[in-house]
Amino acid sequence: MSLDNSSIQPELLDSMVTIHCEDRWQVYHRLRELNISCRCQAHQPLKVEVNSAQDAIQIWCVVRQVSNPRRDLVQWLKHCWRITA
């Protein structure tokens, strides 16, 4: 998917997520397992290709899982269990 910068909101162009070096490789490998195109070289940022909304959500979930404290993830999971369908 090719992105035209004129169709993207300016605040989204500057969005970055900082992931610690040791966590970056964990994110990279998990995204590869999910068949999301990404590249990661030593001493370089992780680059991820987002081709769909589903890719964006999966990337968000993987990064959240790695970057959030465990207690926050536990609270989120408990909250999800309380939601009734």
N, C-alpha and C positions, 0 to 999 in steps of 0.2 A: 504494500500500500504506500503510495507516495503522498506526502503531506504538503499542502500548499500553505505556507506560513501566513498568508493573508486570511485564511479561513480559521485560524487558531486564535483564541483569545490571548492577548499579550502576556497576561499573568501566568498562563500555562507554559509558555516558552521558557520561562525562567525557573520552573519548578525542578528541584533537585532533591534527591534523598541521599543522605550521607550514610554509608554502610561501612562499618569497620572492616579492615582488610580480611581478617579471619572469617567474618560473616559473609563477605562478598562471594567467596568461593562456594559457600553453602547455598546462597541464593542462586548463583550461577548453575550449580548442579541440579537444584530443584526445578528451575525454569527449563532446563534441558529435558528433564524427565517429563515435563508437561508439554514438550514439543514447542516451546516458545523460543524463537530465534534470539540468541544473545552471544556476545563476545566478551571475553575477559582475559586480559593479558597482565603479566606481572607489572606492578607499579602503574597501572592504567585503570581508569574507571570502567565499571561494568556498563556495557552498552546493550540495550534491549530493544528489540523491534516489536512495536505494538500494532497488530493488524486488525484487532477487533475489540469490542467492549469486553468480551469474555477474557481476552488476553490481559486487558487492563485490570480487571477484577482479580485474576489469578496472580498477577504481579503484585498488586496491592496486598493480597492475602499473604503471599510468601514473604514480602518485605516486612509486613506487620508481625508475622510469626517470629522472625529473626530479631527484629529491632525492639519490640515491646517487652517490658519486664514480664516474667512468668505470672506474677499475681494479677496483672491486667488481663492477660489471656485467660486465666482461670475465671475471673469475674465476668468476662465477655461470654465465655462458654456457659457459665451458670445462668446468665441473662437469657441466652438463646434457649436453654432448656425450659425456662419459665414461660416463654412465648407459646401461646396456644394457637393452633391452626383454626 
